[in-house]
Amino acid sequence: MVPLPRRVIGLLLAASVAACSTLPSANRTAGTPPSGSPTAPSPAAASPQLPAFELVLKDAKRTDAILPVWRREDRTWLELPADIWDKPMFLSLRLTSGIGESGLFGGLMASRYGVAGKPQIVTLRRVGNQVQLLALNAAYFAQPDVPAQAAVKSAYSPSLLGSTPVASALHPTRGSVLVDAQALFVTDMPGIAMLLNRAFRQNYAHDARNSSITAIQVQPHATTIEVTNHYATPSLSSATPGAPLQPGAPATVPDARSLFIGVAYDLSRLPQQPMPTRTADQRVGYFTTTVSDFSRDLDRRPRKFFINHWRLEPKTPDAKESAQADATAPADPVEPIVFWLDRSIPVEYRQAITDGALEWNKAFERAGWRNVVQVRQQPADSTVDAATLGRASIRWMTNSNPSFGAIGPSHVDPRSGEILRAHIAIESLSSRAIRSLRSQILAPHAHEDGASQRCEQGDLAAEQLGYALDTLSAHGGLDPDDPQVQRFVLAYLKDTTMHEVGHALGLRHNFRASGLRPLRQLADAALTETQGLSASVMDYAAINLPAPGQTAGAPFQTTLGAYDYWAIEYGYKRFPVAREQAELAAIAARADDPAWRRALAYGTDEDYAGGIDPQSLQFDLGDDPLAFARQRVAIAQDLLSTLASRTLRRDEDYSILRRTATYALRDLARTSVVVTRQIGGVSALRDYPGSGRDPLQPVPAATQAQALDLLSRNYLCGNCLLLPPALARKLPPDFLDRVETDPLAAASASGASWNQLVLELQRGVLAPLLSEDLLGRLVDQGELEQGHDRFTPARLLGGLTAAVWSSSADSPARRNLQRDYVNRLALLVLRPAIQARADTRAQVRDEAQRLLARLRNAQRHAEAGSATKLHLSDCADTLQRALDAPLQRGGF
């Protein structure tokens, strides 16, 4: 067969792609469907063999909705009106029931960032007697009157979510037809089988025969089809020795071969008039809707960024008129943002959660609105899901293990960034069991990946709360039922609710906000209670613990910060259309003003995840990261020393001591991240020209040297974090919890040793410092710095070697750390990355040679046959082999 030319193949493929939607801009004529939506054949082409409409629905009952629903026993049909074809609607998915683990939690909204099951603009298309439910491609568009529209139509495909044959002939007067709702929605549209297989590596599949539609809920804003899906696998794979990825199984179901997941499909009309868009600004932290507009070839880039926010329109005509003239008169919205509190929230926590949500009204009032955020309680006898009562809700979750603490996702209209619904979830374990240690060992790395879009503020703040309560208990015998404990818990819940409602309003994390105050102000109780700890509640701020012997400020952020007021002003203040862009630019420009820089500083998940920005930090407080770290280290050391003399009551068990000690170690691990980010760090500022600052600012060499010294003295020194043997013997695991979570571990006499936990912490410190990325940044900083005082890879490596090998290898704990350091150094010599800088490679090799000479010298003075001499010989041999193996180096 003669192969077709590549150009011809491309043309044939383009012609075969199904048509996609062309998303309208804010200036598009209201009510016009997306240009380029699939065009359906006339329903008149239906086959005459289809059964009559009335015959199919004999004895069925009708429920009026966006798409009328007919039900008879276990059968459900949707009536599709004659004018429904190719009209855009919004489909939003959420789980109504789950398995309590692996991200499958009842009440959780589908992620906007997933590859399957995310909220979509959908339309119904009829092809002969087949009805297709299509997800329109809303990310790429061109205006209908430009030639580029044809190119967009052929370039980007919609997706088929489901299909089913037409179930009836046309209605004799309405011209509508019936389709089997079961065939459209009792499917694996959310991709749950894919999630199960990814989580457990078992062959789970959707079982349609044992799945069904369980309820139809009709609200003014949406029709909800609730489905219970069954997933099963005929057998469970067992572990393979030596395999890097082992299969697992859900631990929360009676039989891991079978489980049910409830899914709710909320189908609603899109707003007839897309909300006017508001342009995003890089200095103000909003989630954004991004679309590629190919209408104008001369635009610098086709991508447009709109902030995600709720539609607020003034209720009274005079307020609407003032919006055109002044836009400063306070106004009530036509449709407020109402959060329904799920009936499952414990009564004693409802007021704190309500207060957290209503706190945002203070910011809206400054932006010219009244009564925007409202809270209503679901009646105790209500039988429906709180998420169906309105556009926003707050629910309580009982997951087997904490996964996020709290989360505030939202679904948006991709045409404009309008938030259509938001459902917040709070995990009960984050408050009910904050006094329990939820893991007996540290994670493999103390440095966490911040690239994920999910919010972990609630879970990590709950851990911080547990640490604070244990610290108070260790010093003063705090009883779990003490009123102070309840005040802490309620403050945590208000803080967490404010944070998640902020997400629901469109705001992103702001990890620079915690640098607002000098450390001394954080001990001022009156100041921190009334004005907060941080510039924003959207930060992951550390719980405010007093240094030993000092007074305590407020533990949590229970009021909005200056940044929060400013961000709400940018996103929600009304302006006359002609002045809007200029007014928004003026608001955003405050961030460049020296008087506002600290209060309005912004850095988010990408800034944190990159590991570069030394000011975008999690679980820090104050304007001096190293001063904060020194105080936090002192708190942990004081707590550990107190444990050695603590006497337990006869009704307590030793797991209390282990929990408290591990809380301290976890906090030290998080603090180490604050310190290591000062080494090789470069602040990436979002300033515009004219601010007087360069956008890229490396950490001064003196500060980097201080950070290395802090790590050397408190994390890598000879006796760092060692416990007296008498205390170490009192740190057994939680035996019952261990058996429950991992029966195989019950054969072990004890959990991980304290020294092993310390080693994991130290590995977490060494991992980023001995990475190609950080060493390369130290070389690159020479391009940004002036003068000769530079913190080079040689200074870092020399300092680390001095710290790790500062004391003799006379203890197993010390030898373990030294062995890990040698392994990492040898790996850098053996396998430098292709992109490794020449200076990095040379300085790494030089440091390895220096350490090798030091080890050879130490061998001569070590006692023959001793563990120390054997250890020194082994480490020296590793370095020698690495230096002598040039052919294994992968950097050429």
N, C-alpha and C positions, 0 to 999 in steps of 0.2 A: 504494500500500500504506500502510495506517495504521501509523505508527511506534509501537512499544511504549513504554510509559512506562519511564523509566530504572530505577525500582525493580524492575519486572518483568524487565527484561533482566538485572539483577544476580542475581535469584533463579534465572533459567534458567541463567546461567553457573555459579553455585555448584552447581547440581544436576548439571551436566555434567562437573565436574572429577572426575578419578579420585581414589579415596581415598588418603590419605597415612598414613604411620605416626604413631602418637603415642608419642613416646619415653618410656620409663619413667624415673622418678627413681631415686635410690639406694635408696629405700625400697620399690621395687616388688617384688612377689613374684618370687622367682628362677624362671627358666625360662619365664616368661610372655612370649609374643611381643608385640611392640609393638602396642598397642591401635590399632585402625583400619587394620591392614594389609589389603590387598585380599583379598577373599574369593573363592576360586576355585570354579567349578562342579565338580561331581563328575566324576572321571575316567571314571565309568561312562557318561558321555554321549558317549564317543569313538565315532567313526564305525566301523562294522563293516568298512569296506573297507580298513582299515590292514593292512599285512603282519604276519604273525606275528612275535613277538619273536625266536624261534630262527632264523627264516628270514633276518631282517635280519643277524644276527650269525654267519652261517655262516663258519667258519674264522677268526673274530675272537678276539683274546686279551684277557682281562680283567685290569685292574689295580685292586685294591681301594683306595678312597680315600673322601674325604668324599662325593663323587659318583662311583660306580664308572665307570671308563673302559674302553671297548672299542676296540681298534684292529685294522685290517686294511689292510695296504698304506698307501695314502694317505687312508684314511677313518678318522674318529674319531667315536665316539658317547659320550654321557654317559647313564648309567642314572639316571633320576630315581625314587627310591623313592616309595611311595604316601604317605608321611608328610612329604614334603619341601615340599609346597605351602605357601606363605605363611610359611615359617619363615625368620627373619632369619639371614643369613650376612654375612661381611665380605669385600669384594673390594678388593684392594690391587694397584695397577699400578706397574710400573717398566720402564724401557727396558733391554733386554739388549744391544742394539747401536744405534749412532747414526751420525752423520756428523761428529762431532768439532767442531761449531760450532753457533752459533745456539741454544744450549740443548738440543740433541738429542744427548745424551751417553750412551753405553752404560753401564748401571749406575745411572743416576740414578732415584730414586724420583719418582713423580708428586707434584706439589705439592698440599698440602691446601688451598691458597688459589686454585686455578684454577677456571675456569668449566666446564671439561670434563675428563674423565679423572681426576678426583681420587678418593681412596679413599672407599668408600661402604658403608653397610649395604644389602644387596641381598636380594631374595627372588624366588622363581620363582612365577609365576601362570599357571594354565591357563585359557584362554578358548576353549571348544570344543576344536578340534584345534590351537590355536596356543599355544605356550609363550612367555611373556614374561619377560625378565629386567629387573626393576624396581629402581631406586635409590630407597630409601625416604627420605622427607623427615624427617630426624632433628633438625632445628633447632627444630621447634615441636611442642609436645605438651601434653596435659592428662591427668590421671589418669583411668582408665577409669570411675570412679564419679561423675564430676562432669558436669553438663550441658554445660559448655564443650567437652567432648570432641567433640560433634557439630559445633560451630562450627569447631573446628580441622580436623576431617576434611574439611569442605567448603571450607576457606579455602586449604589448601596442597597442592599436587600432588606426586606422585612423578614420576620421570623414567624413560622407557623407554630402556634401554641396548641391547637387542637382542631379537629374536624369531625363532622358527622353527617350522614345523609339527612336530607329533608324528610320529616316524619309524616307530613300531611300535604294534601292539596291546598290550594289557596282558599282562605276564608271567602265566602261568597260576596261579602260586602266590604270587609276591611282590607282584603288583599294580603293578609298576613299568613305566615306559615308556622308550623311547629318544628322544633328540633328537640332531640333527647338531651336534656341537661346532663344526664349521667355520662353520656359519651363525650361531652365537651369538658366536664370538670372533674369527673372521677378518673383522673389520670395522674401521672407524676409530673404535672406541669412545674411544680417548684423545684424539681430535681433532687428530691429527698434521697432517692436511691444512690445518687452520685455522692451526696454528703455522707451517707452511711458507709459506703464503700471506702471513701477517703478516710473516714475516722477509724474504721475497724478493719479494713482490708478483708472484708467478707463479701460474698456474692449476693448481696441483698437485691431484691427486685420487687417492683410494685405488683401487688396481687389485686387485680381489678375485681375478681369474683367475690372477694371478701371486703370490698370497699363500697362505700355508699354515701349518698347525700343524706345528712342527718337533720338539717334545719335550713329554713329560708327566713332571713330577717329582712324586713323592709323598713327603711328609714327615709326621711325626706331627702337626705343627701346621697343615699346609696342603697343598693340591693346587695345583701350578703348571702352567699351560698356557702354553707358550711358542709365540709366533706370529712369523713373519717377514712383515711387510707391505711391499708394493711401492707406491710413490707415483710418479706420472709426470705429465708435462705434454706435450702434443703439440708445443708450440713454446715458445720463450722470448721474452718481450717485451724490447724494447730500450729504452734510455733515451730520454726525451723532453726536448729542450733546454728549460730554464726551469722544468720541473716540480719542485715542492718535494720530492716523494717519488719516487725513481727505483727501478725494478725492479732486482733483483740476481740472483745465482745462487750455489748452493753451490760453493765453491772446492775442496772436498775429495773430490769424487766424479769418476770418469772422464768421465761424461757427465751434465751437470747436468739433463737431461730425465728422468733415472731414478735412483731411490735406494731402498734398503731400510732399514727401521727394525724392529728386534726389540722385541717387547713381551711381558712376562711378566705373566700374570694369576694372582695368588695368592688362592685361594679358601679360606677357613677358617671354622670354626665360631666364633661369638662366645662369649665366656665365659658359661657357663650362669648364673652369678651375677654381675651387673655389679659391678665393683669399687666399694666405698664411695667417694663423692666427697670431695674435700678443697677447701674454699672458697678461692678466690683472694683475695689481699690486695694492694692497689695498691703496697705498699711492698716486696714481694718479687717478683722478676722471673721468673715462669713463663709459658710459653705456656699459653693457656687454651682450654677448650672452652666455648662459649657456647650456651645453649639458652634458648628462650622458653617458660616454664611458665605456662600460662593456668589452672591449677587453682584459684587463689585470686584473686578480684577485688580483695581488699583489700591485696594486696602492693603495696609502693611502686612496683615495676617488675617486669614478668614475667621479665626476663632474669636468668639465673643464670650465674655464672662459676665453673668448676671448673679447678683446675690440671691440667696434663697430667703424669703421672708413671707409672712402672712399678709393677705390682702386686708387692709384697714381703710374703710371709707366712712366719712363723717355721717352721723345719723340725721342731723337737722340741716335743712336747706341753708340757713345762715352760716353754718359751719363750712358748708361746701363753698359758699361764696367767699368766705374769709380765706379758704385754702387757696383761692386764686389770687387774692389780694395781699394777704398777710401771712397766712399759714401758722400763726402763733396762738390763736385762740384755742383753748382746750376743747376737745370734742369727744363725745362718746362714739364708739364705732357702731356701724350698722350690725355687724356680726362680731361679737367679742370672741376671744380665744378661751373656750371653756374646757377646763380639765376635769374630767369625771374621775373621782376617786373610787377605785374598785372596792366592793364590799369586803373583800378578803384582807384589806389592810387592817392590822390590829388597831383597835380603838385608841389605845394610848399613844399611837404614833401619828394619828391623822392630823392633829393640830400642827405639829412640827412640819409635816409635809405640806399642809395648806399654807402655812406661813412662808415656806420656801418658795412656793409658786407665786404667791401674791407679792413677794418682795420686788418682783420685776415691775410692778405697777409704778414704783417710784421712778424708775427710768423712763417709762412711757409718759408719765406726767410731765417730766422735763422736756419730753419731745412733743408735747402738745396733745396728749391723749388722756382720757379718763376711763377707768374701769375696763381696761383692755383684757387683762388676765382675770379670769373668774374660776372658782373652784366649786364643784357641786358633788355631793355625796350620793353614790348609788344606793338606793334603798336596800335594806337587808333582805327583803323578800323578793327582790328582782331575780328573774330567771334567765336574763340575757347577759351576754358578755358586755362588760363596761365599754369596750371599744366600739360597740355598735350604738351607744347612746349619743355620740357626737363625734367631733373631729379630733378630739384629743382626750387622753386618759392617762391615769397613773395606776399601775397594778402592782400586786405583790406576787413574788415568785418563790417557790420552795424547791430549789434545785439541789441535787444531791451533794454537789461541791460548788463553792463559789466560782463563778466564771467571769463576772464583770462587775459585781456589786450593784451597779445601776447603769442604765443605758437609756438614751433619749433619742431614738431614731425618728426620722420623718420621711414622708413621701411628697414629692413636688411635681408640679406641672412642668414638664420639660420645655414647654413653649416660652415660659416666662420666669421660672424660678419661684412661682407661688407655692407656698407650703399648703398642702391640701389636708393632711392629717399627720398626727404625731402621737405615738403611744409610748410612754415611759414605763420602764420596769425596774423595780427595786428587789434585789434578792434578800430573802428573809435571813439567810445565814450571815449576811453582812452586819446585821444588828443583833439577831437572836444569839449568835454564837461568836460574837467578837471576842469573848474571853477565852475561846478555844483556839489552839494552834492547829491550823488546817493542813499543815504538812510537817513531817518530822525532819525533813532535810531541806537544804537550800536548793533552788533551781541550779541546773548545771552552770549557768552563767549569771553572775550578779548584774550584768549589763543587759538590759532588756531591749528588744527591738521595738522601736517606736513607729515603724512604718505602717503598722496596722491602723485601719480607720476606726476600729472599735474603741469604745471609751471604757477605761478600767478605773476611773477615779473612785467610784463607790467601793470597789473591792479593796483597792490599795489604801484608801482612806480608812476603811474598816480595820485593816491590819494595823495602821498607825494608831487608831483608837485603842485597839487591844494592847499595843505596846505602852501607850500612855497610862492606861488603867493598871497594867501590871507594874509599871514604874511607881505609881502612887501607892499601890498595894504593898510593894516590897519595902517602901519607906515608912508607911503608916498603917499597915494592916487594913487596907480598904476592903470593906465587905461588898460582895456583888450587889446587895440590895441597898447599899448606901445611896441617899438622894443625889450625891455628887456623880455617881455612875449614871443615873438616869439623865442628869443634866448633860453629861458628856454625850450620851447616846442621842438625845434630842437635838443637840447642836450639830452632831454628825449628820443626822437625817435632814435637818434644814439645809446645811451646806451642800449635801449631795443632791437634794431636790433642786436647789437653786442652780447647781451646775447642769443637771440634766434638762431642766426647763430652758436654760440658756441654749442648749443644743437644739431643743424643740423650736426655739424662736429663730434658729438659723446660725447661731454663733459657734465658732470653732474653738478649740483649745487655745489658750494663750500662756505659754510656758515662760514668758519673760516677766509676767506680772508679779511674780513673787519677789522680785528684786526691788520693790518699792521702798521699803523702810530700812533705816539703819538697825542693826541688831539690837541696840539698846532700847529702841522704841517697842520692840516686840514683848518686852517684859512689863509694859504699861497696860494694866487690865482695862482701865477706862478708855484709853485710846483705841485699843484693838477691838473692844466690844462694840464701840460706836462707829469706828471708821475702818475696821477690818485689818487683816494681816497683809493683804495683797492688793494690788491694783485691780484684780479681777477674780471673780468666783470661777472663771473658766480655766484656772490653773490647776495643776496637781500640787498643791502646797503641802509641805510637811506639817504634821500636827505641831503646834507651838508648845514645846516643852521647855521648862526653865532649866538653866544650867544649875548644877548642884549648888545649893545655898542661896539661889536667887528667887525673886518673886515670879509668879506666873502671869502671863497675859492670857487673852482668850485662846482656847485651844483650836477652834475652827473659825473659818470665815463665815459669818452669819449675816453679813450685809453686803450690798453691792459695792464694787470699787469704782474709781473714776473711769477706768477703761470701759466698764459695763455701761455706764451712762452714756459715754461717748459713742460706743458701738450701736446702741439702740437709737441714738439720735441720727446716726448716719443711715441706718436701715429703715427707720420708720417715720421720721419727721416729714411733714407735708411741705411742699414748695410749689409755687406757681411753675407751670411747665417751662416757661421761658427762662426761668432762673435756676432750675433744678441742678443742672450740671455745675454751674458756678458755685452754688451753695454747697453741694457735696464736696467739691474740690477744696473749698475753704474749711469744711469740717475735717476732712482727712489731713489737711496741711497742718493742723494743730500738732500732729505727731512729730513734725520736724521742728517745732518751736522749742528752744531750750527750756522754757518754763514748764513744758508739758512732757518732755521726752521720757522721763522715768515713769510717769503715771500712765502714759499711753503706749509704751513700748509693746511690741507684738512679735511673737514667734510661736510657731505651731508645730504640728506633728512632723512635718518634713524637716524642720530646723532641728528638732530633737533627734529624729531617727538617723540623720546623717552623721551624728557623733562629732560634729565640727564646732557648732556654735556654743561657746562657753557660758552664754547667758540664757539660752533656751533650755531650762533645766526642769526636772521633775523632782518633787519632794525635797525642795530647798526652801529657805526663807531668808530674807534680808539682802542688802545690797553688796555684801562681801561673801562670796561663796566659800572661801577658805576659812574665814572667821566662823561661819555657820558650821562648817565641817569640824573644826576644832571643838566647838561647843558640843556637837552631837557625839563626837568620840568620847568626850569627857562624861556625858550622860550615860553612855553605854558602859564605859569602864566602871563608873560609880555603881551602876545597877549590878554588874557582874560581881563586884567586890561585896555588895550587900547580900547577894544570894548565898555567899559562903557561910554567913552567920545567921541566915534566916531559919527560924524554927517553924515547922509545919504542925498544924493541929492533927489530932488522931483521925479526924474524918476527912483529911486531905490526902492526896497521893503525890508521889514524887514527879508525876508528869507536869505538875504546876511549875516546878523549878526548870524542867527542860523547856517548857513552853516559853517561860519568861526569858531564859538564856537565848533561845533561838530567835525570839522577837528582837533582842538586842543585836544579835548577829545579822539578822535581816536588815535592820536599820543601818548598821555599819556598812553593809553591802550597798544599800542605796546611796549612802553618803559618799562611798568611794567613787561612785559614778560622777557625782558633783565635782570631785577633785580631779579625776583623770581627764575630764573634759577641758580642764584648764591647760593641759599639756597638748601642744599642737593645735590649740583652738583658734578659730578665726570667727569673730563676730560678723554676721552678715546682716547689715542694717537695711531697712526698707526705705530709707530716706530718699527724697527727690532732690535734684540739684538745688543749691541755695541754702541747704540746712547747715552748712559749715562743717560737715563731717564726711569723711570718705566711707563708702558703704562696706568695705572690707577692712577689718581692723584686727590684726593678730594680737594674741595675748602677749603682753610684755615678757621678755625673757626672765626678768626677776620674779614675776608672778609664777611662771612655769617652774622655776627652780624651787620656789616655796611649796608648790603643789607636790613636786617630787619628794621634797623633804618631809612633808606631812605624811605621805604614803609610806615612806621609808621608816619613819619613827613609829607609826601606829598600825601598819598593816603588814610590813615585810621584815620587821626587826626580829631579833633572836627569841625574845620572850613574848612576842605580840599575842594577846588574846588567849594565853595559856591559863588554864584553871588549876587550882589546887587539886591534888588527887582526891582529897576528901569530898570536894564538891563534884568532881567528875564522876565519882562512884554513885552519886545521887541523881544521875540524869538518864534513867531508863526511858524507853519509848512508851507511848500510850499503848499498852498491850492489847486492850480490847479494840481500839480503833484500828490498830495494825492488822489484827486478824480479820476484821470486817472488810477492810479495803484490799488486803492482799494476803489471802490465806497461806500462800507459799512462804511468806516472810515469817510466819509464826514459828518456823523451825529454827530461826535465828535466836540466840540467847538475848541479844540486845539490838537496838537500832544502830544507825551510823554513829561512830564515835565522835566525840567533840572535836578531836584533832582533824578528823576527816571533814567535818563541817567547816572548820577554819581553813583547811586547805582549799576547799571549794571557793570560799570567799577570796583567798589569795590568788587563785587561778583567775577569778573574775577580774582582779586588778591587773594581773600580768597580761591577760589576753589582748586588751586594746592597746596597751603600751608597747607590746612587741608585735604589732601588726604592721604589715607593709603600708597600709593606708596612713597610719599616724606617723610612721618614720618618713614617708614621702612628704607629708604635710610640713614636717619640720624642715626638710630641705627646701620646699617651695616657699616657706615663710621668708626666705632670703630675698625673694622678689618683692615682698611687701614692706620689709623693714628697712630702716635707715640706721646707720651706725654699725659698730662692730660687736655689740653685745647681743649675741644670738644664742638661742637655745637649740643646739644642733643634735642630730641623732647620737653623736659621740658622747655629748653630755648626758643624754638620757640613758644610754646603755651603760656608761661608766657609773652613773648613780645607781642604777638598778643592780649592777653587779656588786657594788659596794654594800648595798642594803641587804641583798640576799645572802651574801657570803661574809657579812660583817662579823658573825660569830661562828664558832666551830660547829662542825656537823656532829654534835654529841647527843642529839635526840632524834627519834624517828620523825617528829613533826618538822624539825629543821631540815632533815635530809629529804623529806618529801617535797618541800618547797624548792630546795636547790635542784633536785632532780627535774622538777617541772620546768624550772628556768633553763637548765641546760638543754632539755628537749626542745624548747621553743627557739633557743638561740641556734641550735644545730639545724633545725628545720629551716630557719631563715637562710642559713649558709647553703644547705642542700638544695632547696627549691625556691629560689627567689622568684617572685612573680615576674611575668614578662614586662609589666609596666614599672618594675622597680627602678628607682633612680640610681644612677651610677654611684653617687656619693653614699647612698644608703647601703648598697652592696659592699662597698669598700669598707665602710665604718663597721658594719656588722661583722665582716670577716676579721677586721683588726681586733674587735672586742673579743671574739671567740679565741683568737690567738693569745691575747693577754690573759684571759681566764684560764686557758689551758696551761700556760706557764705557771700561773698561780697554783693551780691544782697539782701540778708536778712537784712544785716546791713543798706544798702541804703534805703530799704523800710521804716525803722523806722524814717528816717529823711525827707522823702518825704511828701509833702502836701497831706492830705487826699483827695481822689476823683480826684486828678490831673491826667493828661495824663501820667506824669512821674511815679507816684506811680502805676497806673494800668499796665503800661509797665513793670516795675520792678517785679511786682507780677506775671505777665504772663510769663516772662522769667524764673523766679525762679521756677514756677510750672513745666515748660517744663523740666528743668534740674532735678528737684526732681523726676519726673515721669520716666525719662530716667535712673536715678541711681537706682530706686526701681524696675526696670523691668528686672531682670536677665534672665528670661525665654525667652525673645525676642532676646537675643544675639545669633548671628549666627556664632560665631567663634569657637565653640567646634568641 
